[in-house]
Amino acid sequence: MNWLRKAQVLVAGMSIEPPLEIHFQVDFDNKPEPNTAEIKIYNLSDDTIARIKRGQNIILNAGYEGDVGTIFAGDITKVVTEWEGTEKITRIIAGDGADAWLNATVSKTYRPGIRASQIIRDIIGGFGLEIGTIRLAEDVTYRNGRTVHGKLRQVLQGIVNDCKSKMTITNGVILIRPPAAGTQTGFLLNSDTGLIGTPGYIDSDDADFDVECLLNHRITADSLLRIESRTARGNFRVVKGRHSGDDQNWTTQMEVVAI
């Protein structure tokens, strides 16, 4: 199946793809901090390397022939080119929404009677972050108004906590939902659809099983899917995971909780 693999890096107005060798590791979870990616591209020309810079947007698409999708979209935070023997390797570190999320500050005062959802939309819209879903468990009304001041991520997290909800960032898109909510994928994972080995039980408050499958670009934090195996059988929500790809293996590893 190796020959069916497709990978593409879109950056600085360029499309980088095979025959250049591309390795990647994309981590994702349902926490409010940005997801991160490390992309290694082998033997780029000096001119191409010079065009790739910190702060640029980068998109990584991966999958198999006829089924390729985005597994990461974000901003470059670091670029390093090193030699390993005869191989020149450009290593790109990126975070989804990293610059706006990590560096932005906010200072505003809102009128009495304003709802939490109104404040959230106003703050997010002011920093160019894309809103995916805002569905609060409780849309709190601030009867005396609300003043917000400080780091963007801390201000938003405080309001989300007031509403007994959770906030995640996926490919630069902010999702704010009730704690148990997820994204319906309709995906069935078993030995015929890419499941690798047998899911292992996890003794954790957050997850029930550790699962590995062939790389699946549709799976991300809070994906809802069905698993059929000897150990795990039923409907699950993805808590966190990692997409990995090198010259040997392309896999998606995840921790899931039963729903």
N, C-alpha and C positions, 0 to 999 in steps of 0.2 A: 504493500500500500504506500510505501515511501514515495514512489514516483507520482502519486496522486496529490501529494502535499503542495499547497500553494501559500506563499507568504509574500507580503508586500508592505513596504514602509513608505508612507507619504510624508515628505518633509521638505521645506524650503522650495516648493514648487517642483519637486522631483518625485518620481516613482522609482523606488529601489526594489528590485526583485531578482529571483534567480535568472541567470546562473550564479549571481553573487550569493554567498552563503550567509543566511540570517539565523541567528539563535536568539531566543527571547525567554524572559521570565516575567510574568505579569501576576502580581499578587492582588487579591481583592477580598474585602470583608464588609460587614454591615456596620462599621464604625464611621463616625463623621469625618475622620481624617482622609485625605485623598489617597486613592489607590496608587501604587507605584509600579513602574516597569523598568526592566533593564534589557536593552536591545543591543546585541553584538552583530556588527556587519563586517565581513571579512573582505580585505583587499580592495577598499574603495580608492578611487583616484584622489590625488592631493586636491584637485580642484573641487571635487564633490565634498570632501571633508571640510574644506574651507567655508562651504556654504551652510554647514550645519552648525547652528549656534544656540547658546542658552536663551531661553525665553520663547523660542519658536514653537509653534504647534506641531505635533507629530501624531500620526495615526498608524497603528499596526493592524493590518488585516491578515487573518490566517484561517486555514481550513483545508478542505479537500476539493478536488475538481468538481465544480457544480454546486459547491456549498461552502462559500467563503464569506466571513463576516468580520466585523471589527471586534477585536479583543482588548484594544486600548486606544484611547484618544486623550491627549493631554498636552502639557507643556514641558519642554526640555529644561532640566535643572543642571545638567552637567554633561560635557562631552570630553572624552579622553581617547586618544589613539596610541596604542602600544604595539610592540612587536613581540611575538612568541615564535622564536625560530625564524622561519621564512614567511610567517603569516603576519600581515598587518591588520590589527583588529581595532575597529572604532566602537567604543562602548558608550552608549547613550543612556543616561538616567533621566526618567521623566515622572511627573505626577499629574493626575487628572484634575485640572483646575487649581494646580498647586500655587501659582503666583498670586492669583486673586484671593485664594483661600488663606494662604499662610501669611501674607504680608499686609492685607487690607485692614484698615481700622474704620470704625463707624462712630458717629456722635450725632444723635438726633433726639428730639423730644416729640412725643405723639400726644394727641388730644385725648381727653377723657372719653371713655366709651369705645375706644378703638379695639378691634379684635386682633388676636394673635396672628391670624392668617393674613390680615392686611399689613401688619408690620413686616412679616416674613417676606411677602411679595415685594414690598417697597425696598427692603434692604437688599434682597437678592438681585432685583432688577437694576439697582444702582451700581452693581459691580460686574455686570455683563455675564453673570453665571446663568446657565440655562435651567429653567424650572421644568422638571419632569412631572412630579406629582406633589401636591400639597393636600393631604387628607389627614387631618388631625383627629386623634382619639377624642380630644376635648378642645374646641376652639374657644379658648379663654377670652373673656372680655375684661379689659383693664379699665375699671370704672373711674379711676383717678388719673388715667393716662399712663404713659410709660416713657421713661428716659433710658436710652441705650448709649453706652459709651465703652469703647475698648476694641479688642480684636474681633473681627467679623465672625470667625468661627465660634468664639466663646459667647458672643452676644446671641447668635442664632441658636446655639445649643441650649442656652438658658431659657429661651422662649419655648423651644421644642420640649424641654423638660417640664416647663409649666403645663404643657398640653399633654403630658404623659404619652409622648410619641417618640419616634426615633428618626434620625437623619442620616442618610448615606449619600455618597457621591459616586456615580458610576459613569465613566467616560465623560466627565465634565458636566454631567446632569445631576442636579440635586433632587433627591426623593425624600419627602417627609411623610411618614405614614404611621399607623398604629404599630406597636411592637411586634405583633405576630404577622403582620401583612407581608406579602411577597408579590412577585411577578409571575403570572401564570405562563408556563412554557408549553404545556401539553406534551412534554417529552417523557418517554418511557425509556428507562435505562436498565438494560439487561445484557446478557452475554451476546445477544444478537445485534445489539445497537451500540456496542463499544465498551461495555463494562469490563474492567481489567481485574482479574482475581476476585476475591470475596471481601465485601466491606467488613472492616474491623470495628468492634465496639469501642466507644470512647467513654471513659468514666469522667464526665464533665457536666457542669450545669448548663453549658451552652449548646452542646452537640451530642448526638447519640452514636454516629458512625463516621468513620473515615473511609472515603470512597475514591476510587481512581477509575478513569475511563480514557478512551482515546480523546484527543483534544476536541472540545465542543465549544465553538465560539458563542453559542446561545446561553451558556451557563455563566452566571455571575452571582454576586451576593444577593440573597433573598429570592433567587430563582426557585419556583415551585416545580417539583418534578416527581415522577413515580419511579421507584426502584423495585425490581424483582430479582432477588437473589436468595441464596440459602440462609443468609443471616439477616438481611434487611429486606423487608417486603412491605410496601405501602407508599403513602405520600409523605414527602419530605420537603423541608425548606433549607436552602444552602446558607450556611452561616459565614463561611469564608473558604478561600481556595486559592489555587495557583494554576495558571496556564504556563506550560513549559514546552520549549521546542529546541532541539539541537539536531545534529546530523544523524542521531540514532533514534530518539523517541520524541513523540509529540503527545503530551498527556494533559488532562485536566484533573487535578487532585482537589478534593473538597471535603469539608466537614459539614454534615447535615443533621438536622433535628427533625424528629417525627412530628407530623401535624395531624 
